[in-house]
């Protein structure tokens, strides 16, 4: 028990050391990127002094960028997250079958099939048969009544075939779409400065602290703060709904947001938020449904329970002096 408590304390200390290696935390950067204009400039000046101070806190150079060492890149991914927005969980085949069954026409056919099967197995009382007597075509009527279940079974079989074919088509289309989307994400690249060299890397490999070069026509892959600009104008309609282009300068509004388009000019920015911590990632998380939120709540509950157990183990392992 004491060993478990020691390992838990050790792990928490390691995480705290990772955060302490950089001069700003993930929460601070997320809060910073929610500000705009003069408010953002005031926050940068109050907390970091200027953009150079922000770069120093993130241990990056505005000119040479990051060193590009694998250990440093992995450390930044661990502390600040990866530049990936996890897709929503695909629907299972059974869920697609259930959705296909919700069609109104199929529901009517299902009800008709059940009614037909019920009537085919219904037999009138024996007293009514005695009063009816034996007619010449009695044998044929009896044979037809015994085979009456075939109509209901045929309707049910046709409904099952339609549902399975529809569900399979939806499943195959969704699989192809996800494969195409992942291929596009892998092929998409962006220009950054690492080790004093301008290189292109996959968008998923961008980390907090990277110095990214932005130019006309680019779709910004992460949030950042402008450190150098030349008549830079951004289309933020995808986030704010405003159709007017927003001019970005270091003196008035240096905040650049992921998912926005560069319409004019060029510049450099220091990346401050990636993946689910960027503004686009936050919006996708809010719109992505309750599954991710439920997972986060469960993780928080587990963390609280582990902390309670850890504290109880520590107190129980301490010697008591009378």
C-alpha positions, 0 to 999 in steps of 0.5 A: 500500500505504501509503495502504491502511494509513493508511486502516485505521489511520484507521478504527480510530481513528474507531471508538475515538473513537466509544467514547470519546465515552461513558463506558462501553463496550458490553462493560461494559454487557453485563457489568453487565446480567448481574448481579442484586441486591446484586451489581449495586448494588455494581458500579454504585456501584463503577464509576459511583457511582450511577444518576445517574453512569451517566446522566452516562456515557451522556450522558442526563438522568434528567428530560429524557432524550436530546435526540432529535437525529438525529445523536446517535441514529445515533451511539448506534445505531452504538456500542451497536447497534439494538433489533432482533433479526435473524430467522433466515434463511428456508428456501429453496424447495429446502430445503423440497422436501428436507424434504418428501421425508423423509416415510416414505410418499413414500420408500416410493413412490419405492422402489416407482417405481424398482423398477417402472421397473427391472423394466419395462426388464428383458428375459430372455435370448434363449435363454429366448424360443426355448424358450417359443415363440410363443404366441397371445397373444405380441403382446399380452404384448410390448405390455404389457411395452413399456408397463410403464414407465408405472406407475413413471413415474406413481408418480414423477410423483405423488410430485413433485406432492405434494412441490412442493405441500407445499413451496409451501404451507410457503413461502407460510405462512412468508412470510405469518408473517414479513410479519405479524411485521414488521408487528406489530413496526413498529406496537408502540410504547413511551413514552420521554422525549426533549427533556423531552417524553413521546413514543411511538416504535417499539420499534425506535427505542429506543437506549441512554441513552433514559429509558423509562417503564414501567407495568402491562401493559408488555412491556419492549423493552430492558434497563435500570436503574431510576432511579425506581419506584413499587411496581414488580413484574416477572414474569421467568418468561420468562427465569428460569422463576420464577413469583413476581413480583420487586419492583424498587427502586433500593435492592435490585434495580434491574435490568430485563430485556427480555422481562419483563412489568410486573405492578404499579406504574410507574417509569422506567429508563435503557436500557443494552442493546438488540437482540442485546446485551440479555438476550433478544437473547443468549438468541435468539442462542444458540438461533438455531442455528449460522449466526449463530455461523458468520458471527461466526467468519468476521468475526472471522477476516477482522478478524484477517487484515486486522489482520495485513495492516495491520501487515505493510503498516505495517512494510514501508512504514517506511524502513530505516536502516542 
